[in-house]
C-alpha cells in the first residue's frame, strides 16, 4: 500500500464540493492562508503550532486538484519524529459527478504509508475530517 485512500458519495454539486476543498478549508479542516487556490499556489493549513505547507500542482476546477506537501511542522502528542513525515507526499482530490446532483469524492494521500510513525493517527484523522467534518459542513445549506 503506497497511500491512504477513501471515497465518499456526497449529495452535492461538484462546484460546492470543490469550493469546500479549495476555498473553505477553515470551515471543516484547518486555517487556510490563501482563500482561493489555483495552479502553483503555495499555502499553509494550520491549527496553531502544527501546520502543513502545500503547493497546488494540479488544478482543474470542479474536477480535480493535487497538493504536494513542501514543508510541515506536524505535532502529534505522544509521537516523536513525525514533524516532517508528510513532506513530499501528495493529496489528490478527484470529483466524479453522478446523476441527481450527487458526486463521488475520491481522496488519496499518496505517500501516507503504514511505515510512517503517524500512519494510524493520520489515516484516522483523514477519515474523521472527510466523513464527518466535510460532510457536516456540506450538509449546512447556503442561504
Buried (B, 14 or more C-beta within 10 A) or exposed (E): EEBBBBEBEBEBBBEBBBBBBBBBBEBBBBEBBBEEBEEEBBBBBBEEEBBBBBBBBBBEBBBBBBBBBBBBEBEBEEBEEBBEBBBEBBBBBBBBEEEEEBBBBBBBBBBBBEEBBBBEBBBEBBBEBBEEBBBEBBEEEEE
